[in-house]
Amino acid sequence: MSVWHELADLQKKKVELEFQLHSLEEKEKSLQERTKLLEEKLTIQELEEHLSVKSEAVEKLQSRITELEKKLNVPEKKPETSAITKEPDTKTETTGYFLSKLFEKE
């Protein structure tokens, strides 16, 4: 085999190996992304389970408190909620008066 044929074969082999390397790098990247996604899903699943257990524990405690308060004849507390305020009516006569004064020509 001549040197030129051997060089051509080596160059062809190099191109094939570079292509395989690129393919493996792309596959590795894809697998890393999938791994990250699955790890996030697992973390979320574990948090949801923990949240469920905690919620159940809180509900049991609230129920127990209610039972104890009934036995002690303590008035039941209403859950604390933020005060809801009614929005002011924007179509009042005073608003119209102020708007007309604001845009009044001098």
Secondary structure as UniProt FT lines:
FT   HELIX           3..71
FT   TURN            72..73
FT   TURN            90..91
FT   HELIX           93..102
//
